[in-house]
Amino acid sequence: MIPYGRQIIEDDDIQAVVEVLKSDYLTTGPKIAEFERTVAGYVGTKYAVAVANGTAALHAACFAAGIREGDEVITTPLTFAASANCVLYCGGRPVFADVDPRTYNIDPEDIRRKITDKTKAIIPVHLAGQPCDMDAIHKIAREYRLVVIEDGAHALGASYKGKKIGTLSDMTTFSFHPVKPITTGEGGMVVTDQEELYRKLTLFSAHGITRDTNLLTENEGPWFYQQQELGFNYRITDIQCALGCSQMKKLDRFMARRRQLAKRYDRAFADEARIVSPYQLAQTDSGWHLYIIQTPGCDRKRMFETLRAKGIGVNVHYIPVYRHPYYRAHGYGDTCCTNAEQIYHSMISIPLHAGMTDKEQDFVIQSVKEAVANDECPQGIVER
């Protein structure tokens, strides 16, 4: 099976992990701070807080942003459920704005239409690594005094108008799941330039407990600590961070290969009327976590099954969040975003990862073209 995404683990990655396994610290040790410094330095932020996974990063960011019961947070429906669940964890309510039919990312104009006096924040998601229209989103955020938390789970290494994703907003979250640009097995991170947010993030991700003498309300001695918030155990381990530090040395190489593969797909599908390749906003550099095509007019289920039968690990990213039974049962039964629905019904993710060979990609290209050509449904049209 040619997977839609997978990790690359090399001998030096393994050795980095072995060194930690032989050391005194398996967790709460020096590798965590090293990994945080490495990622912060790469994206260009002052602070980074490493946590257990990308969902924990989103939850911590919502807490730090002050999301509480009754608050509304606007996000996209075309994402993994965690982008909205993190709002629910804090007692808030996700509000879904429709997507731009060209980029599949959240539409700033629909964000504006969904704002109420309860709106507290916006969570734009850089789907597939393609940066959102951040200028438009920040303009709205400034106008309504909203916090912006970028879900950059797909976008480590991507850039917007010459600036790395991670440097643009109040906070940005990343994921280090094995299919992401780099991996720590599981893992996540929040980056920010704001010291107060950094303090809240570190407190929340460690049970709400601090030993910082500047924060203690009293101090009985060097052993003393206090729980000052109701936090969570969202710690990441030194084992994971050792792998992360090693992987970060290769991120630019991984990204270069992803971009090379994406361009090969672009060229291969350029003259195929029934295969719509991803659109990229001007002055952006996608992270190419995914390569999502649309095949309008085709039977998506039949295509999916045909390609899987050939050993091609296609997938669909994503089912609109409000469609899930939990959301339907909790007030979203009538929610429908027209563009997101249209895209969902014709989208399919084809393999793209840094370890993919040209031969494997050529087989995917040929198989996709054949599957579309053999489909008996009438040709559809998608306007750009």
N, C-alpha and C positions, 0 to 999 in steps of 0.2 A: 504494500500500500504506500503510495506517495502521499504523505500527510499534508494537510493545508498549512501546518506550522509545526515546528519542532525545535528543540534546543540543539546547540553545538557545545559539547563538552570535550575539551582537549586535555592532554596529559598535565599541562601546567595548572589547569583548573583543579584537577584531581589532587595534585600535589599541594596546592594551597589549602584545600580542605583537610588533607592528611596532617599538615603542620598544625592546624588548629586542634584537631583531634588528639594530638600528642602534647598539647599545651595545657596550661592550668585553667584556661577559660573556654568553656563551651558556650556560655551565654553571659550577658552583661559584662563583656570584656572589651578589649581595645579595638577589635576588628569592626565592631558596630560603628564606633566613631570614625574609623578610617573610611568605611564605606560611605557614611554620611558626607564626610568631607569630599570624597571623590566625586559623588554625584552632584553635590552643590557646586563644586568647582567646574564640573563639566557644563552644567546648564547656566551657571553664572549667578547663583543666588547666595545670600548670606547664610541661610540656615537650611538644614535638612533633618528630618526625623524619620528613621527607618522603623517599620512596623511589620507585623506578621504577614500581611497580604494587602492587595490593592483595595479590598473592601474595608479593611481596618483603616487604611489611609483616608478613604472617603468619609468614614464615620468620624474619625478624629478631626478632619477638616470641618465637617458640619458642626461638631461640638465647639471647635475653636471660633467658628464664625458666629456662634451664639444662636444657632437654630434651636428653637424651643417649641412647645406645644402652641398650636395656632398659627405658626409661621408657614408661609408658602415659599417653595423653591421651584424655580422653573428649570426644566431640563428637557432632554429629547426622549422620545419614545423608542428611537432606533438605536438601542444600546443594550448592554447586559443589565440585568435587573439591579445590580449593586448601585448603579448610578442614581437610581431613585430610592432604593431601599435605605440608603444612608440617611435620607431625610426622615423617613419613618422611624428609624432608630432613635432619633432625637425628638420625636413627637410632632414633627412638622408634616406638611402635606406636599407631595410632589405635584407639580402642575406641568402637563406635557404641551410643549409648543411643537408645531409641525416642523418638518425639515425642508431644506432647499432641495428641489428635485435634481439639481446638477451635482451637488457635493455629498448629499445624504446627511449633511450636518444640520444642526439646529438653525432655523431661519430667524435672524434678528428681528424682522418685522413681526413675526408671530410672537416672539418674546414680548415685544412692546404691547401687542394686543392682549396678552395674558396677564399683565401686571395689574395687581390690585393693591389696596392699602395694607394687605397682609404679606405682600411679597418681601422677602428678606434677602434672597440670594439667587444667583444663576449658576447652574452647573452645565457649561458647554462640554460636550464630549468630542474629542478629535477622532471620529470614527475611522478606523483602518489606518490611522496615523496622519490623516489629512487635517491640517489645522483649520479650525473654524474661522469665520470672519470676525476676528477679535477686535478690530477697530470699531466696527458697528456695535458689538456687544459691550465694549467698554464705554462707548458713548451713552448707551442706554443706562448702564450701571451708574455712571456719574450723575446722570440726570435724575435718577430715582434713589441714589445713595444705596446701591445694592452691593453686596459682597459677590465677588466672582471666584468660584472654585473650579479650575479646569480639571476635568477628568482626562489625564494624559496617559492612561493605561496603555494605549497603542502608540504613543507619540514620543517616547524618549529618543532624542536624536533628531526629531523634526524641528523645523524652524518657520517662523512667520515674519516676513519682511526683515530678514537678516538677524532676528533674535531667536534664540533657542526657546522651544516650548519649556516653560518652567519659570521664565523671567517676566512674564507679561502681567500676571494677575495677583490677587491677594494670596492665593495658594494654588498649587498644582499637585495633583497626585499621580503616582506612577505605580505600575505593577511589574513584578518580576516572575510571573508564572512562566513555565517552560516555553510557551509559544510566543512570548513577548520578545522585544529586541535583545535584551539580555535576561538571564535567569539567575535566581537564587534558590530554585526549587519552588518555593512559595515565598512571597515577600512583597512589601510595598513601601512607599515613601511619600512624604509630603514635603514640598519645598516652599519656602517663603522668604521674603526680605524683611518681614515685620517681627521685631523681637517679642512683642506681646503675644502674637499668634504662636510663635515658636515656644514660648513658655507654656501656653495652654496645651499645645500639641504634646509636648514631652510629659506634662503632668497627666493628661488624659490617657496616654498609652501605657502608663506604668501605675495602674490602680488609682490614680489621683494622689499618689504619695510622693513627697519630696523630702530630701535631706538638705536642700539649699538653705543655708543659714540666713540668707537675705529674705527668705519667704516664710520662715517659721514664725509662728505667733509667740512661741516660747522655746527655750532650748535647755534641756536638762543635761546635755553632755554630748560627746562625740558619737554616741550610738543613736542619737535621737532622730526621729522622723515623724512626719505627720501626714495623714490623709486629709487633703484639703478639698478634693472633688470626688464624685463618684466616677472613678475611671474604670478602665478595663486592663486586663493583662494582654496587651497587644505586642509583647516583646518579640523581636526577631533574634536569632541566635548568631553567635560568632561563626559557627559552621557555615551558615547561609551567607553571612557577610563576607567571609573569606572567598567564597565562590563569586559573590558579586564584585568584589574588588578585582579579581582576576578577569572576570567577564568584561568589566568596564574598559580594560586595556584593549579590547577587541571590538568595542562598539562601533567605531568608525569603519572598521573593515566589514563588519556585519551589515552596516547600513549601506555601504557602497555596493555590496553584492545584491541586497534587496532592490536597490534602485536600478541596478543593471538588469535584473530580472523583470522588473516592472516595465522598463523601456522595451524589452524584448516582447512582452505581452502587448504593449501598446502598438508596436509595429505589426505584430502578427494579426491583430484584430482590426486594424485601421480600415480595411476595406470590407469588413463583414457587417452588412446592414442590420443583421439580427443579433449582433453582439455589441452591447454598449459598454465601452471601457470607462473606468473611473475618470471623472473630471477633476482637475486640480486648479484651485484659485491661483491667480497671478501672485508672484512674490512670496510663494510658500514652497517649502520643501518637505514633502510628505515623509513620514517614517515608514510607509509601506509595510505596516504590520499585516495587512490583508490586501488582496487584490479581489475586489468585488465587481463582478460584471452583472449586467442585466441582460436577460434574453426575452424581451417583450414579444408576446404572441406565442411563445413556446410553452409546452407543458413542463413546468419546472420540476414536478415530482418525477416525471419520466426521465428527464435529463439527469437529475440527481441519481436516480437508481442506475441508469446506464453508465454513468461515470464511475460510480462506486463499484459496479460490477467489473470494471476494467482496472480496478486497483488504484483509483484516484480519489483521495480523501477530501472530496468537496464538502462544504458545510454551508450554513445559512446564518448570517450575522446582520440583524437579529430579528426575532419575533418581537413586535412592538410590546413594550413592557405592560401597557394597560390591558393587553389581551390575556395575560396570565390569570388563572382562576382566583388567586389571592386578591389581585387588584379588582377584578370584576365583582368580587364579593364585598369589597370595601370602598364602594362609591365611584368606581370608574366604569360601570356597566354601559354608560352612554358615550364614553370617550372615544373619539375617532379622529385621527389626523390623516387627512386625505392623501397627502404626498407620501407619508410614511407607509400607508397601506399599499399604495400603488407600487412603490419600490420593493416592499417586502415580498409581494407576490411574484416578482420577476427576478429577484436578486439571488446570486449564488457566489460563494467564495471559492476560488480555485487555489491550488497550492502555491505558496510563496514563502520561502524561508531561506536563510543565508546558506544553508547546506545543500540546497537544491542544485542539481547539475543541469547543464544545458540539455543533455539527452532526456532527462526526466521532463524538463519543461517542454521540449519539442513534442513529446508524447502527449502531454496535457493539451497543448495547443491543437494538435491534430485531432485528439479525441473530442474536444469541445466543438470544434468546427464540424466534425462528423455528426455529433449528437444534434446540433442545431439544424444541419442540412437534412437529417433524417426525420426531423420533427414535422408532423403533418398539419400542425396548427397554422392558421393564416399569419402572415407577417405582420408584426406590430410596429409602431413608430413611436419613438421617444424624442421629444424635442429638447434640444440643448438651449 
